[in-house]
Each structure stands twice: as structure tokens, then as C-alpha cells.
Amino acid sequence: MLVCRQDDDAIIGFFNLSHITRGLLQSAYLGYAAGKEYAGQGYMREGMQLVLRNAFLTLRLHRVEANIQPGNRASIALARGAGFRREGFSPRYLKIGGRWRDHERWALLADEWRNHSTNNRALEPTVRTA
């Protein structure tokens, strides 16, 4: 899902839900990235709200998990701000740039999202997912 600014349709970044597992698990992995020039402006925070709304209400998932490199403070802040909680640490989890990288495991359950989003109602969004 692309995150686009509504004013001019500029592509800000993207989100993806992958490895969607149905049946008893109802879970997916969340990945995301933003263009450097748009960082820190709140666009990805708004995009995250739209993606999670889709994940939990439309796709009816029970759980969304994001795996984040420990040094990626912006990504951790985005996940934490959306209500994700740190579940654990995975050494040498993913090969990036030819090297196995450690990751922290962050997760959000549907009921946690509902409680969190009720307490943090968003204003009219300035971004959309396409």
C-alpha cells in the first residue's frame, strides 16, 4: 500500500502486509518504509492508522507483527505510537546488505488496537493508501 499525500499525490512511503495466515492464526507481518525527505512529518503515522484499520476491520486479522532492527529508532517510535508492544528479540533474524541482522519483535492484537485507537482518534487524514 502506497502512502500518498492528498494535496499533490506525492508518494511518501509504503506499507505491506505479508505472510497473511488465515484459519486459527489470523495474522500477518507488517513492513514499511518512508522517503527520507518526508520523515518526521507525521505522514507514516497517519498511514499506519489507515493500514491497521484495514488489517483489523477489513481483513479481520487478530494479530499484526513488525520486526524492527534495534537501532531503527524512528521505526520503533512509529510502531510504539500505533500501540505495538515489544514481544522479544530475534538474533540474526533477517539478511540485509549481505549480513544477518538482529531484530526486535513488535506485535499488536486487534483488541489492543481497538483500545488504543479509541483513545487516539485521528483527525481528517492528510494521506491516503493506494
trRosetta pair geometry for C-beta under 8 A, 3 or more apart (Angstrom, degrees):
i j d omega theta_ij theta_ji phi_ij phi_ji
1 14 6.4 150 78 -160 47 73
1 15 4.9 -14 60 63 102 89
1 16 6.9 167 14 -85 71 47
1 17 8.0 32 -6 -3 112 88
1 47 7.7 165 114 -172 112 106
1 50 8.0 -153 148 109 147 110
1 51 6.0 173 63 -100 149 102
1 54 7.7 141 -73 45 161 163
1 129 4.1 4 172 -172 120 118
1 130 6.9 144 -164 57 67 38
2 11 5.5 -58 -170 -134 120 100
2 13 7.8 164 -158 93 56 33
2 14 5.4 -41 -105 -100 50 85
2 129 6.6 145 70 -157 45 58
2 130 4.6 -22 59 54 104 95
3 11 7.3 101 73 -164 55 58
3 12 4.4 -63 105 64 101 107
3 13 4.8 6 42 60 121 74
3 14 6.4 -157 3 -83 83 28
3 15 6.8 75 -43 -11 104 93
3 34 7.4 -35 57 -107 138 86
3 43 6.0 123 147 153 130 102
3 44 6.5 117 90 -101 178 57
3 46 7.8 126 -154 83 120 87
3 47 3.7 -35 -110 -99 129 145
3 127 5.2 8 -175 174 89 136
3 128 7.7 159 -150 77 49 31
3 129 6.1 -31 -92 -97 57 70
4 9 5.2 -10 179 -154 125 53
4 10 6.6 156 -156 74 69 37
4 11 5.7 -38 -98 -98 80 51
4 12 6.5 177 -101 2 21 90
4 127 6.3 149 74 -159 37 79
4 128 5.6 -25 62 61 92 80
4 129 7.6 140 15 -111 82 20
4 130 5.5 28 -3 -12 128 121
5 8 5.9 13 93 47 112 75
5 9 6.8 -104 69 -43 67 5
5 10 4.6 10 31 50 115 92
5 12 5.8 107 -40 -50 85 112
5 43 6.6 -57 -81 -121 88 130
5 126 6.6 -11 -147 144 74 88
5 127 5.8 -49 -98 -101 43 79
6 9 7.5 21 -139 -69 22 52
6 125 7.4 120 -28 115 132 81
6 126 5.7 -132 23 -174 109 47
6 127 6.4 -153 -24 -102 85 22
6 128 5.8 86 -78 -13 93 102
7 10 7.8 -4 69 9 87 100
7 126 7.3 -1 -25 -171 95 94
10 38 7.8 169 124 -79 123 131
11 14 7.9 0 -178 -56 105 85
11 35 7.3 103 109 -28 77 131
12 34 6.0 -26 151 -143 81 92
12 35 6.2 -128 -170 23 38 103
12 38 4.6 -164 -149 161 85 170
12 43 4.4 -118 -168 143 157 148
12 44 7.0 -157 135 -62 121 71
12 47 7.0 -160 82 -45 129 140
12 127 6.2 -53 13 -123 148 133
13 32 6.5 53 146 -180 123 87
13 33 5.5 -155 -158 102 105 49
13 34 3.4 -58 -74 -104 141 57
13 35 5.9 -144 -72 -5 75 67
13 38 6.7 -141 -33 77 98 136
13 43 7.1 136 13 111 108 115
13 44 5.7 2 45 -90 150 101
13 47 6.8 -159 69 36 105 170
14 32 6.5 -164 96 -139 53 61
14 33 6.2 10 50 52 82 78
15 30 6.7 -24 -167 -164 99 92
15 31 7.1 151 -160 84 50 52
15 32 4.5 -13 -104 -97 70 100
15 47 6.1 174 -25 148 123 113
15 48 7.2 148 -86 -95 142 54
15 51 4.5 -57 111 -94 164 154
15 129 7.0 -47 38 -122 114 127
16 30 7.4 156 81 -153 48 45
16 31 4.8 -7 55 58 95 100
16 32 7.3 -179 17 -73 62 55
17 20 6.1 50 139 -68 103 105
17 28 4.4 18 -174 154 98 147
17 29 7.2 146 -158 73 50 46
17 30 6.0 -20 -100 -97 67 66
17 51 7.3 169 -46 -175 106 106
17 55 6.0 166 -96 -99 146 107
17 59 7.3 -134 124 -25 166 173
17 61 7.9 -138 -161 -45 140 155
17 64 7.2 -70 -122 -128 105 109
18 28 6.6 134 59 -170 28 92
18 29 5.0 -32 67 66 83 101
18 31 6.5 15 5 1 117 114
19 27 8.0 -21 116 110 91 86
19 28 6.2 147 79 -144 66 58
19 29 4.9 42 45 8 114 109
20 27 7.5 179 -146 92 46 41
20 28 4.4 -11 -97 -94 69 107
20 59 7.1 -98 -139 -172 136 136
20 61 7.4 -102 -140 -93 96 119
21 25 4.4 -3 110 80 119 134
21 26 7.2 -92 93 -46 72 11
21 27 5.1 -1 51 56 103 83
21 28 7.2 180 15 -75 68 54
22 25 7.3 96 107 58 9 84
22 26 6.4 30 -139 -88 42 59
23 26 7.4 -148 67 -44 39 66
25 62 7.3 -153 153 46 40 123
25 63 7.4 -75 171 39 75 117
26 60 6.9 -68 -154 122 125 75
26 61 5.2 164 161 -147 84 50
26 62 3.9 83 92 0 116 101
26 63 6.8 110 97 19 75 77
27 61 6.3 103 -105 -164 23 106
27 62 6.3 -48 -69 62 70 87
27 63 4.3 -13 -112 70 95 101
27 64 7.3 176 -158 -81 65 32
27 65 6.8 23 -178 -6 110 105
28 55 6.5 -129 47 -142 133 115
28 59 7.5 1 -19 132 142 152
28 61 5.6 -67 4 -120 104 151
28 63 7.7 168 27 94 54 63
28 64 5.6 -14 68 -116 85 74
28 65 7.5 -172 95 28 40 75
29 64 7.7 120 -128 -164 13 64
29 65 5.4 -41 -110 74 62 89
29 66 7.2 119 -168 -94 67 40
29 67 7.1 -22 -151 -1 113 99
30 51 7.3 110 -137 138 119 135
30 55 7.7 -40 -83 -81 114 156
30 64 5.1 45 -34 174 120 108
30 65 6.8 175 14 78 84 34
30 66 4.5 -45 70 -78 101 91
31 66 7.4 152 -81 -130 36 84
32 44 6.7 118 158 -155 134 117
32 47 7.7 146 -144 109 133 125
32 48 7.4 -20 -89 -87 170 89
32 51 7.9 -145 -83 7 126 172
32 66 7.7 -26 13 -128 101 127
32 75 7.6 160 75 -131 99 98
32 78 7.4 -116 86 120 142 152
34 38 5.4 -117 173 82 110 105
34 39 5.6 135 101 -82 128 72
34 43 7.0 132 -134 81 130 110
34 44 4.9 -82 -67 -62 133 128
35 38 4.8 68 69 14 91 107
35 39 7.6 -135 95 -35 47 77
36 39 5.7 -30 -156 -11 39 119
38 41 5.6 -86 -175 30 63 127
38 43 5.4 -36 168 33 119 144
38 44 7.7 122 122 -33 109 93
39 44 8.0 0 -120 -5 54 128
39 74 6.5 -28 -158 -149 116 157
40 74 7.5 -83 -65 -126 77 122
42 45 4.9 -54 -157 38 60 120
42 46 6.2 59 148 -20 82 100
42 126 7.9 60 104 46 108 125
43 46 6.0 -59 -156 37 32 107
43 47 6.2 31 150 -18 67 109
43 126 7.2 -88 -107 88 75 103
43 127 5.1 103 -156 -56 83 143
44 47 5.2 -51 -142 40 38 116
44 48 6.1 49 154 -29 67 99
44 78 5.7 -39 120 -125 120 136
45 48 5.7 -46 -149 28 28 115
45 49 7.0 32 150 -20 58 100
45 78 6.4 -138 -83 -133 70 83
45 81 6.1 -47 -124 114 108 141
45 82 7.5 -167 -144 -66 68 90
46 49 5.7 -51 -157 29 36 113
46 50 6.8 31 150 -14 65 104
46 122 6.7 119 -125 -152 79 140
46 125 5.0 135 -175 -141 123 95
46 126 6.3 -168 -34 44 178 75
46 127 4.8 131 97 34 125 111
47 50 5.7 -58 -153 38 36 110
47 51 6.2 33 152 -18 70 107
47 127 5.3 -51 -64 108 84 143
47 129 6.2 111 -147 -72 86 96
48 51 5.7 -56 -144 39 31 110
48 52 6.2 26 160 -15 66 108
48 78 6.1 173 -58 176 151 100
48 81 7.8 96 78 88 156 99
48 82 4.8 -102 147 -84 134 137
49 52 6.1 -57 -144 40 26 106
49 53 6.3 33 154 -23 62 106
49 82 7.1 -156 -72 -122 61 99
49 117 7.2 126 -143 -120 95 110
49 122 5.3 94 160 -45 169 148
49 125 7.5 -159 76 -95 122 118
50 53 5.6 -51 -148 32 30 115
50 54 6.5 30 153 -16 63 105
50 125 6.6 46 -59 -109 118 161
50 127 7.4 -127 -4 97 142 94
50 128 7.2 152 -124 -147 169 40
50 129 5.0 -180 118 -12 135 116
51 54 5.7 -56 -154 37 32 112
51 55 6.2 33 150 -22 67 107
51 129 6.3 122 -70 -75 77 155
52 55 5.3 -49 -140 36 37 114
52 56 6.0 14 167 -2 70 110
52 64 6.8 -126 -118 22 84 161
52 82 6.3 163 -38 -175 151 124
52 108 7.1 -32 -130 104 126 149
52 113 5.6 -161 169 -144 124 135
52 117 7.5 -171 107 -67 127 131
53 56 6.7 -69 -141 47 21 93
53 57 5.5 -16 177 17 64 122
53 58 7.6 56 130 -6 67 97
53 117 7.7 123 -81 -129 85 160
54 57 6.8 -63 -112 53 15 86
54 58 4.8 -27 -155 31 59 125
54 59 6.3 51 147 -7 69 101
54 129 7.4 -80 -23 63 146 153
55 58 7.5 21 -25 51 9 84
55 59 5.3 -37 -146 46 37 124
55 61 4.9 -40 169 30 84 130
55 64 5.3 25 159 -69 157 134
56 59 7.4 6 -34 59 12 84
56 60 7.2 42 -178 -116 34 24
56 61 5.9 -78 -92 56 48 81
56 64 7.7 -84 -57 -22 89 119
56 110 4.6 147 -140 -125 112 89
56 113 5.3 -156 -53 82 162 152
56 114 7.4 -157 153 -53 150 83
57 60 7.3 -8 173 -73 13 58
61 64 6.1 77 116 -58 144 85
61 110 6.6 172 97 -67 61 108
62 109 6.4 -19 162 -150 68 81
62 110 5.4 -78 -140 -9 40 116
63 107 6.0 -11 -168 -169 102 113
63 108 7.3 154 -152 81 56 45
63 109 5.4 -26 -97 -104 75 66
63 110 7.4 -81 -58 -22 41 78
64 84 8.0 -86 92 -97 95 105
64 107 6.9 159 84 -153 46 62
64 108 5.2 -11 59 60 94 94
65 87 7.8 -49 -129 20 104 142
65 105 6.5 -20 -166 -167 111 89
65 106 7.0 147 -159 82 59 49
65 107 4.6 -22 -102 -99 77 88
65 108 8.0 -177 -79 22 38 63
66 75 7.8 -155 154 167 131 104
66 79 5.2 -142 67 -107 146 132
66 84 6.3 -36 32 -127 117 161
66 106 4.7 -19 66 68 91 104
66 107 7.5 179 22 -79 64 40
67 90 6.7 -31 -142 36 120 136
67 93 6.1 -142 180 139 138 152
67 94 6.9 127 118 -25 135 131
67 103 4.2 33 173 158 97 145
67 104 7.2 167 -155 77 55 40
67 105 5.7 -19 -104 -102 79 61
67 106 7.4 179 -85 24 28 75
68 72 5.4 -122 179 65 96 123
68 75 4.8 -178 -141 119 124 123
68 76 5.6 159 126 -73 152 74
68 79 6.4 -126 -34 -11 149 148
68 103 6.0 129 60 -159 25 88
68 104 5.3 -26 66 58 84 91
68 106 6.0 14 7 1 116 121
69 72 4.6 89 67 -12 88 110
69 75 7.6 71 43 55 74 144
69 96 7.8 -70 -67 29 132 156
69 101 5.6 -37 -106 159 111 128
69 102 6.9 98 -138 83 69 64
69 103 5.8 -59 -81 -103 45 69
69 104 7.7 73 174 10 6 81
70 76 8.0 32 -149 -60 36 137
70 89 7.8 17 -72 -128 117 104
70 102 6.1 -5 -8 104 113 111
70 103 7.4 -173 -33 -134 71 24
70 104 5.5 103 -85 -29 72 107
72 75 4.0 7 134 28 118 119
72 76 6.2 138 94 -19 73 88
73 76 5.7 -59 -146 40 32 110
73 77 6.1 33 156 -21 68 107
74 77 5.7 -55 -148 36 29 112
74 78 6.4 32 152 -22 63 104
75 78 5.6 -49 -149 32 33 113
75 79 6.5 29 154 -14 64 105
76 79 5.8 -56 -148 40 32 109
76 80 6.0 30 156 -17 67 111
76 104 7.1 36 -103 61 112 141
76 106 7.4 168 -129 -57 68 147
77 80 5.7 -55 -138 42 29 110
77 81 5.9 32 159 -22 64 111
78 81 5.9 -58 -146 37 24 112
78 82 6.6 18 156 -15 60 109
79 82 5.9 -64 -153 38 30 107
79 84 3.9 -46 169 47 90 142
79 106 4.6 49 161 131 148 161
79 108 7.9 -153 -169 -36 84 116
80 83 7.9 111 -179 -18 29 8
80 84 6.1 -80 -79 64 33 85
80 85 8.0 75 -118 -95 68 38
80 106 7.7 -95 -62 -140 63 140
82 108 6.8 -60 117 -71 100 157
82 113 7.9 -10 158 -120 87 89
82 116 7.3 82 160 132 43 147
83 108 5.4 85 100 -125 94 122
83 112 5.7 160 157 142 121 98
83 113 5.8 152 82 -102 151 53
83 115 7.8 142 -142 77 140 81
83 116 3.4 -49 -92 -91 138 175
83 117 7.4 -70 -28 -41 147 69
84 106 4.2 51 156 163 129 112
84 107 6.3 147 -152 69 89 15
84 108 4.6 -78 -94 -51 67 102
85 106 6.7 167 79 -152 24 74
85 107 6.6 -33 59 63 73 68
85 108 7.3 125 9 -84 71 62
85 112 7.5 -94 -8 -168 112 158
86 104 5.7 -40 -138 173 106 120
86 105 7.1 104 -163 77 60 55
86 106 5.5 -43 -96 -97 51 77
87 105 4.6 -59 65 105 100 104
87 106 6.7 160 6 -110 86 21
87 107 5.0 28 -30 9 133 112
88 104 7.4 174 96 -159 35 61
88 105 4.6 6 59 43 79 120
89 102 6.9 -3 -176 -177 95 109
89 103 7.6 166 -156 91 53 43
89 104 5.7 -34 -102 -108 66 63
89 105 7.0 -136 -65 7 17 88
90 93 3.8 66 115 -80 117 121
90 102 6.8 163 88 -159 55 61
90 103 4.9 -8 60 64 103 88
90 104 7.6 168 19 -100 78 14
90 105 5.8 83 -21 -44 108 105
91 102 5.2 -30 -126 -109 48 95
92 100 3.7 21 -152 146 91 127
92 101 7.1 112 -126 51 39 15
92 102 6.4 -16 -40 -75 36 61
93 100 7.5 141 37 -176 31 86
93 101 6.6 -47 50 88 79 64
93 102 6.4 78 1 -148 96 29
93 103 4.0 -65 41 21 149 112
94 100 7.3 150 78 -150 24 59
94 101 5.6 -29 69 56 76 94
94 103 6.1 49 8 -34 106 133
95 98 7.1 -8 178 -141 99 11
95 99 6.8 171 -149 85 67 22
95 100 5.4 -38 -91 -88 71 59
95 101 7.3 142 -114 6 20 82
96 99 6.6 -32 69 64 61 73
96 101 4.9 -13 29 -6 110 135
108 112 5.6 -137 -162 86 70 123
108 113 5.5 78 160 -63 115 96
108 116 7.9 -65 -148 18 118 149
109 112 4.5 90 57 7 81 107
109 113 7.0 -146 93 -8 40 87
110 113 5.6 -55 -149 34 31 113
110 114 6.5 33 154 -21 65 103
111 114 5.5 -46 -146 32 36 114
111 115 6.5 35 155 -15 65 104
112 115 5.9 -57 -151 39 31 109
112 116 6.1 27 154 -16 67 112
113 116 5.7 -59 -141 43 29 109
113 117 5.8 20 163 -14 68 112
114 117 6.2 -57 -135 41 23 103
114 118 6.2 30 159 -25 60 108
115 118 5.9 -54 -149 30 26 114
115 119 6.8 15 156 -9 60 110
116 119 6.1 -68 -157 41 30 105
116 120 6.2 -16 160 19 69 115
117 120 6.1 -76 -133 60 33 85
117 121 7.4 76 167 -86 66 48
118 121 7.4 -1 -162 -58 26 85
122 125 6.4 26 142 -72 132 80
125 128 6.7 119 112 -74 129 60
